[in-house]
Every structure is written in C-alpha cells, then in structure tokens.
Amino acid sequence: MPLVPGATAQDGTLPDDAGPVGPAGSGGSGDGKTGEDESSGSSSGAKQQRAFWKELPLLVVIALVLALLIKTFLVQAFSIPSDSMQNTLQKGDRVLVDKLTPWFGSNPSRGEVVVFHDPGGWLPENPPPSSNPLVRGIQKGLSFIGLMPSADEKDLIKRVIGVGGDTVQCNGTGPVVVNGKPLNEPYVFPGNTPCSKDAPFKVTVPKGRIWVMGDHRQDSLDSRYHMTLPGGGTVADSDVVGRAIVVAWPINRWTALSIPGTFSQPGINAAGTAAPAAVGLAGAVPLVLIRRRRLLKRLDAGALQSAVPAEPATKAAAKTPAASASGDERPGDEG
C-alpha cells in the first residue's frame, strides 16, 4: 500500500519508530527526496496560493482607482447611439474622448468631433432606471468608474463647424460658409447635401460657444434645429466633455479622428482675428506716438544741457588773448 503522508505533513518530522529510508521499491522516494521535502514543497505552494487571494482585493481596488482617475482626467470611452455622424462614426462604435486638454484651458476648435452635455431640450428625457435595486447599484458603480454610460447623463457627439466670433451660414443645399469661406466637406454622408433646404441659417457664434453639425446632415438634429432654444442652437464651451480622438472599437474600424484640411484654409480665421488685431493696433498707435514725443523731448533736453557748459569755455578762451595784449607777461619772456 502507498504511504499516507498525513503524519509527516502535520509536523514535518518522522515517527520515532520509523526505520531507515529504503530504496524506491521499499516505499522511499525514487529521486532521493524524503517525505519532509515533499511536505515543505506543498506547504510553500499553499502559502503562495493564500497570499494571492489575500492580495486580490487590493489589486481590484487599485485597478478601480486607476480606472476612475483615467476616466476623470485622461480619456473616457463613449458608445455611439445613433446614425447622425455617419459615415465618420457608425452606430455602435466606441470612441475615446480626450478629457485632459480641457483641464488646461483648451477650447474646442473647428473641425473637431466633440462630445458634449445636452444644453437643454436637445434630447428626450431618459428612460426611468431599472426597478431592480441590484441592477441599479451595478449600473451606478460601473458608470462611476467609466465602464458603463450613466443613466443620468445625456451626451451628444457632433462636429464643430464654428467657434466664438465666427459667422456661419448656409442656404439651400450648401455649401456651408464660415467667415466667408466655403467648406469642402468630403466627410458628409454620401448622398447628403451639406445643408438642408428646410433649415437655412446665418448665425454669429457668441464668444465661449460653438456651432455643431452632424456629418449625416439629413439625419442629424444639430444646432440648425435648436435655434429657438436658449443659446440659439449653440453649445457652451463648458458643456464640452472633450474631443473624440480615435475610434477604438470595433478593431476593424480603428481610426484616428483628425481635423479636415478645409478648416485650415487661408482666411477662415479673418473674422475671428481681424477685429481684435485692429483694436490692438488702434490702441498701440497712440502709445507709440506718446512714447516718441517723450523720447524727442529727452533728446532735446540732453542737447541743451551739453551746449550750456561750452559757453564759459569760449569766453575764457576769448579773455586769454586780451590779458596777453595788456602786457600781462612774465618778466624775461622777451629775448
């Protein structure tokens, strides 16, 4: 019968009446290891297993804290719930949103795809939460760390067309014109027109706000259709969660969301920057003139001060010959 290692595993010693350890055939270990070695190995493995289970809760807590910090300050994943941004974004895509740069005062720029909170009245009321308290608790916990959308948040995703100070307009089917520059928009959904005949507009975007439109123009309830609400269809910069920087899921649709080149065309910033530049120039000209006058006065005063000491020296030089002519010489100068 095989040996039962119970006695040896309990205290790690051999019984007093145990004889010498025989060869493998007589119940000993074939590799020369005693029961004590086997017992210590199994005991060490058990300790390692217990240590892992003790550390597991700490590892879970650390992972949750890191997820919360990343979601709050760095990036957050959002799921696309509709077709309003086709074909740039498809329903069911997951995008990563940069939440870090807004903390440093960065404002939305033209051409960016941004996630923003409902300014009020853009979305219908959220469905009531689940009546199951367990489901509600799990949903709140996962949404708190960013692994699940919150049932209380109402967010949208659109493309920024105009920023504060811009004049954005469109008539008929387009194109969209920003500060007098027509946009070339290849990202607009195929078969759509840049504008809709039923929603012409011309708006000057207030400072600190943005004008947004969906890429699927004929299937997007964007700024054009909320001009009667407070804000005139614009969205406050403070309502912007962040810029969508990449499509992260599904993997076969992974792509970076860059700013189209049409928003960098020459002159598109003229309306937003010409007025401040003109005001700055108008304010600088008087200051330059005043400073120039003061500098000229200082130069004139310095010239007068340098000319005043020269007059006594001239007079002294003039008096010297007179003194010599009156016979004021030293005796013995004549030969």
Backbone torsions as a table, in degrees:
resi	resn	phi	psi	omega
1	MET	NA	144.5	177.9
2	PRO	-67.4	154.7	179.0
3	LEU	-74.1	143.1	175.6
4	VAL	-95.2	117.6	-174.3
5	PRO	-80.7	15.0	-174.6
6	GLY	-62.1	-47.3	-176.4
7	ALA	-65.8	-42.4	-178.7
8	THR	-67.0	-39.5	-177.5
9	ALA	-68.5	-22.4	-174.9
10	GLN	-75.9	-48.7	-175.7
11	ASP	-121.2	-2.0	176.2
12	GLY	74.8	13.0	179.4
13	THR	-125.7	157.7	177.8
14	LEU	-86.1	151.1	176.8
15	PRO	-63.5	155.3	-177.8
16	ASP	-63.3	-33.4	-176.2
17	ASP	-88.5	7.4	-178.5
18	ALA	-75.3	133.4	179.2
19	GLY	-83.3	-173.8	178.6
20	PRO	-63.3	152.5	-178.9
21	VAL	-76.9	127.3	-176.4
22	GLY	-92.0	-176.0	178.2
23	PRO	-69.0	179.6	-175.0
24	ALA	-60.1	-35.3	-176.9
25	GLY	-70.9	-20.1	-177.3
26	SER	-99.0	19.1	175.8
27	GLY	105.3	-4.3	178.1
28	GLY	-83.0	177.2	180.0
29	SER	-82.8	134.0	-177.8
30	GLY	-66.9	-28.1	-178.1
31	ASP	-97.0	10.6	176.2
32	GLY	87.3	0.2	179.8
33	LYS	-84.9	139.4	177.9
34	THR	-86.8	171.4	176.2
35	GLY	-62.9	-27.4	179.6
36	GLU	-65.9	-41.3	178.9
37	ASP	-63.2	-44.1	179.3
38	GLU	-63.4	-38.2	-179.3
39	SER	-66.9	-42.4	179.9
40	SER	-65.3	-36.6	178.2
41	GLY	-64.1	-45.1	179.7
42	SER	-67.4	-35.4	178.8
43	SER	-66.1	-40.3	178.4
44	SER	-64.1	-40.5	177.5
45	GLY	-63.5	-39.6	178.8
46	ALA	-65.1	-38.9	178.7
47	LYS	-64.4	-41.9	178.5
48	GLN	-62.3	-39.1	179.3
49	GLN	-65.3	-42.6	178.2
50	ARG	-65.0	-37.4	179.0
51	ALA	-63.8	-38.7	178.6
52	PHE	-62.3	-45.4	-178.9
53	TRP	-68.2	-28.0	175.5
54	LYS	-71.5	-35.3	-178.1
55	GLU	-82.6	-19.0	-176.3
56	LEU	-56.9	-47.0	178.6
57	PRO	-59.3	-38.2	178.9
58	LEU	-65.4	-41.1	178.0
59	LEU	-63.3	-39.4	178.7
60	VAL	-64.3	-43.3	179.6
61	VAL	-62.7	-43.6	179.1
62	ILE	-61.9	-42.7	179.6
63	ALA	-63.0	-41.2	179.2
64	LEU	-66.6	-40.4	178.9
65	VAL	-64.1	-43.9	177.9
66	LEU	-62.3	-41.4	178.5
67	ALA	-62.3	-40.2	179.3
68	LEU	-65.2	-43.2	-179.8
69	LEU	-65.8	-42.6	178.9
70	ILE	-63.1	-43.7	-179.0
71	LYS	-66.0	-33.9	-176.2
72	THR	-81.6	-39.4	-170.0
73	PHE	-115.1	-20.1	-172.9
74	LEU	-112.6	-81.6	-178.1
75	VAL	-135.7	154.7	176.9
76	GLN	-140.4	141.3	179.0
77	ALA	-88.5	137.5	176.7
78	PHE	-128.4	142.3	177.4
79	SER	-97.4	138.0	-178.8
80	ILE	-84.3	117.9	-172.7
81	PRO	-94.3	-8.3	-173.7
82	SER	-143.9	-177.8	-178.4
83	ASP	-99.9	12.5	-171.6
84	SER	-70.5	-13.6	179.8
85	MET	-113.1	15.9	175.7
86	GLN	-64.0	149.7	-4.0
87	ASN	-91.6	5.8	178.6
88	THR	-60.5	-45.1	178.5
89	LEU	-127.9	137.6	178.1
90	GLN	-104.4	153.2	176.7
91	LYS	-58.9	128.1	-178.2
92	GLY	98.6	-12.7	175.4
93	ASP	-63.1	154.3	172.6
94	ARG	-119.3	127.3	-179.1
95	VAL	-114.7	151.7	174.8
96	LEU	-99.9	129.7	-175.0
97	VAL	-110.3	127.2	178.6
98	ASP	-76.2	116.1	179.1
99	LYS	-109.7	2.6	-176.8
100	LEU	-81.3	-48.2	-173.8
101	THR	-61.8	-35.5	176.6
102	PRO	-59.9	-26.0	178.4
103	TRP	-66.5	-22.3	-179.8
104	PHE	-100.8	17.9	174.8
105	GLY	87.0	9.1	179.3
106	SER	-72.6	132.6	179.5
107	ASN	-103.1	157.9	179.2
108	PRO	-60.4	148.4	179.1
109	SER	-118.2	157.4	178.0
110	ARG	-58.7	138.8	176.7
111	GLY	91.8	-15.6	-180.0
112	GLU	-73.7	146.8	169.9
113	VAL	-94.0	119.1	-173.0
114	VAL	-124.9	151.3	171.2
115	VAL	-101.4	133.9	-178.6
116	PHE	-143.6	155.2	177.1
117	HIS	-72.8	149.3	177.0
118	ASP	-57.0	119.0	179.2
119	PRO	-65.5	-15.7	-179.8
120	GLY	125.8	110.2	177.7
121	GLY	89.8	1.2	179.3
122	TRP	-82.4	-32.8	-177.3
123	LEU	-117.0	151.4	174.6
124	PRO	-69.5	167.8	179.3
125	GLU	-64.1	143.9	178.4
126	ASN	-66.0	147.6	175.2
127	PRO	-63.9	152.1	-179.6
128	PRO	-62.0	147.6	179.1
129	PRO	-65.6	165.8	-178.7
130	SER	-61.3	145.2	178.0
131	SER	-78.1	-12.9	179.2
132	ASN	-81.7	116.5	-177.7
133	PRO	-62.3	-32.4	179.1
134	LEU	-66.0	-44.3	179.3
135	VAL	-63.9	-42.6	178.8
136	ARG	-61.7	-41.9	-179.8
137	GLY	-64.3	-43.0	179.6
138	ILE	-64.7	-42.6	-179.5
139	GLN	-63.7	-42.4	179.5
140	LYS	-65.4	-40.4	-180.0
141	GLY	-64.9	-45.6	-179.1
142	LEU	-69.1	-36.6	178.3
143	SER	-70.5	-29.8	179.9
144	PHE	-64.4	-35.6	-179.9
145	ILE	-97.2	3.5	173.8
146	GLY	88.5	11.3	179.5
147	LEU	-91.0	-3.1	-178.4
148	MET	-155.9	140.9	178.8
149	PRO	-65.3	145.2	-179.4
150	SER	-77.8	144.2	178.1
151	ALA	-73.5	-16.9	-177.4
152	ASP	-94.1	-19.0	-177.1
153	GLU	-86.2	144.4	178.0
154	LYS	-127.5	99.0	-175.5
155	ASP	-116.1	152.3	177.1
156	LEU	-129.0	164.1	176.9
157	ILE	-134.8	125.8	-179.4
158	LYS	-146.8	177.1	176.9
159	ARG	-102.2	136.7	177.8
160	VAL	-76.8	123.0	178.7
161	ILE	-103.4	-39.2	-179.9
162	GLY	-137.7	149.4	177.1
163	VAL	-117.4	179.2	-175.9
164	GLY	-54.2	128.8	-179.1
165	GLY	95.8	-15.1	-179.7
166	ASP	-76.6	149.5	169.5
167	THR	-107.7	116.6	-177.4
168	VAL	-115.6	132.8	-179.4
169	GLN	-148.6	159.6	176.9
170	CYS	-162.7	136.4	177.3
171	ASN	-129.1	144.9	179.6
172	GLY	63.2	-127.8	-178.6
173	THR	-98.3	1.0	175.6
174	GLY	117.3	-174.9	10.9
175	PRO	-82.8	171.2	172.7
176	VAL	-74.1	136.1	-177.9
177	VAL	-117.9	127.0	178.0
178	VAL	-118.8	117.9	-179.3
179	ASN	52.6	39.3	177.8
180	GLY	83.0	0.1	-178.9
181	LYS	-109.3	118.5	177.8
182	PRO	-69.9	142.2	-179.3
183	LEU	-93.1	138.9	170.5
184	ASN	-98.3	110.8	-169.5
185	GLU	-118.3	80.9	179.3
186	PRO	-70.5	-13.6	-179.3
187	TYR	-80.8	-8.9	178.5
188	VAL	-63.6	140.8	-177.0
189	PHE	-53.0	131.7	-179.7
190	PRO	-54.9	132.6	-178.8
191	GLY	92.5	-15.0	176.6
192	ASN	-88.0	159.3	171.9
193	THR	-104.8	152.9	-178.1
194	PRO	-57.4	-29.5	179.4
195	CYS	-131.5	165.5	179.0
196	SER	-113.3	138.4	-178.3
197	LYS	-61.7	-27.6	-177.7
198	ASP	-83.5	-0.4	-177.4
199	ALA	-141.6	59.2	174.4
200	PRO	-70.0	154.3	-178.2
201	PHE	-159.1	157.3	168.4
202	LYS	-148.9	120.1	-173.7
203	VAL	-142.7	142.3	169.7
204	THR	-100.9	116.8	-173.2
205	VAL	-72.1	125.3	178.5
206	PRO	-64.8	155.5	177.1
207	LYS	-60.5	141.6	179.2
208	GLY	77.8	15.4	-179.7
209	ARG	-138.0	166.9	-179.3
210	ILE	-133.7	156.8	174.8
211	TRP	-110.2	125.3	-173.2
212	VAL	-122.6	150.1	176.7
213	MET	-144.2	149.6	175.5
214	GLY	-83.8	152.9	179.4
215	ASP	-72.3	-26.3	174.3
216	HIS	-90.6	80.7	-165.4
217	ARG	-59.9	-34.7	-179.3
218	GLN	-89.5	10.2	177.5
219	ASP	-142.1	39.7	-177.8
220	SER	-139.8	118.0	175.0
221	LEU	-89.6	84.5	-173.9
222	ASP	-108.2	-151.1	-175.7
223	SER	-57.2	-32.2	-177.5
224	ARG	-59.7	-32.1	-172.5
225	TYR	-102.1	13.3	178.5
226	HIS	-131.4	26.9	-177.1
227	MET	-71.5	-16.7	178.6
228	THR	-86.9	-7.9	179.9
229	LEU	-86.9	163.9	174.7
230	PRO	-54.2	132.9	-175.5
231	GLY	98.2	-10.6	176.7
232	GLY	62.5	30.6	179.4
233	GLY	90.5	-5.7	178.8
234	THR	-89.6	164.2	-177.9
235	VAL	-120.4	134.0	179.0
236	ALA	-68.9	141.9	176.7
237	ASP	-56.7	-32.7	-178.0
238	SER	-70.0	-17.4	178.2
239	ASP	-85.6	-7.9	-177.8
240	VAL	-78.9	123.5	178.1
241	VAL	-74.2	-42.2	-179.6
242	GLY	166.0	176.3	-179.3
243	ARG	-92.1	132.7	173.4
244	ALA	-74.3	121.3	-172.5
245	ILE	-107.4	-21.9	-176.9
246	VAL	-159.3	145.6	169.3
247	VAL	-85.9	113.8	-173.1
248	ALA	-96.9	-21.1	-177.2
249	TRP	-152.1	139.3	0.8
250	PRO	-72.1	162.5	-173.3
251	ILE	-61.1	-36.2	-177.4
252	ASN	-71.4	-7.0	177.1
253	ARG	-111.7	14.2	-179.1
254	TRP	-60.1	126.5	178.1
255	THR	-162.5	150.3	176.9
256	ALA	-83.2	143.8	-179.7
257	LEU	-99.9	87.6	-176.8
258	SER	-87.7	169.7	179.1
259	ILE	-88.0	124.2	179.9
260	PRO	-60.3	149.1	-176.1
261	GLY	-66.0	-21.9	-177.8
262	THR	-62.8	-21.5	179.9
263	PHE	-84.9	0.9	177.5
264	SER	-112.6	10.1	-177.5
265	GLN	-65.7	148.1	-178.2
266	PRO	-59.6	136.6	175.2
267	GLY	91.1	-9.5	-176.7
268	ILE	-70.2	-22.7	179.2
269	ASN	-91.8	1.7	-172.2
270	ALA	-58.8	-46.0	-176.5
271	ALA	-67.7	-30.5	-177.7
272	GLY	-82.9	-21.6	-175.4
273	THR	-115.4	-19.5	-176.5
274	ALA	-65.9	-44.2	-178.0
275	ALA	-62.4	-49.7	176.9
276	PRO	-60.4	-37.2	-180.0
277	ALA	-66.3	-41.2	179.2
278	ALA	-64.1	-42.1	178.3
279	VAL	-63.3	-41.9	178.8
280	GLY	-64.0	-40.3	178.6
281	LEU	-65.9	-43.6	179.6
282	ALA	-62.0	-35.6	178.6
283	GLY	-76.9	-25.6	-177.0
284	ALA	-80.8	-32.4	-176.5
285	VAL	-59.1	-51.0	178.1
286	PRO	-59.0	-37.6	-179.9
287	LEU	-64.8	-39.8	178.8
288	VAL	-65.2	-42.2	180.0
289	LEU	-64.0	-43.8	179.4
290	ILE	-62.2	-42.7	179.9
291	ARG	-65.4	-37.0	179.6
292	ARG	-65.6	-41.1	178.3
293	ARG	-62.2	-43.9	179.5
294	ARG	-63.1	-39.1	179.4
295	LEU	-65.4	-41.3	178.6
296	LEU	-64.1	-40.1	177.8
297	LYS	-61.8	-40.9	179.1
298	ARG	-65.2	-39.8	178.2
299	LEU	-64.6	-41.9	178.1
300	ASP	-63.3	-44.1	179.4
301	ALA	-62.9	-40.0	178.4
302	GLY	-65.3	-36.8	178.6
303	ALA	-66.7	-40.3	179.3
304	LEU	-65.5	-42.0	-179.5
305	GLN	-64.3	-35.6	179.2
306	SER	-74.1	-24.2	-179.9
307	ALA	-83.2	-27.4	-176.9
308	VAL	-63.2	-48.1	180.0
309	PRO	-64.9	-18.9	-177.0
310	ALA	-70.8	-26.0	-176.3
311	GLU	-68.3	-46.8	177.1
312	PRO	-61.6	-35.4	179.2
313	ALA	-64.3	-38.6	179.0
314	THR	-65.9	-42.6	178.6
315	LYS	-63.0	-40.2	178.9
316	ALA	-63.1	-39.9	179.1
317	ALA	-66.2	-33.9	-179.5
318	ALA	-72.5	-32.4	-178.0
319	LYS	-76.2	-24.2	-176.6
320	THR	-63.0	-48.3	177.2
321	PRO	-61.6	-35.0	-179.9
322	ALA	-63.6	-41.7	179.2
323	ALA	-64.3	-38.6	179.7
324	SER	-67.0	-37.7	-179.1
325	ALA	-68.9	-24.4	-179.0
326	SER	-83.0	7.0	176.4
327	GLY	87.0	19.0	179.5
328	ASP	-85.4	64.9	175.7
329	GLU	-112.5	162.5	175.8
330	ARG	-77.8	144.2	179.8
331	PRO	-61.6	145.5	176.3
332	GLY	85.6	6.1	178.9
333	ASP	-74.2	-29.1	-177.0
334	GLU	-77.7	151.0	-177.2
335	GLY	-85.5	NA	NA
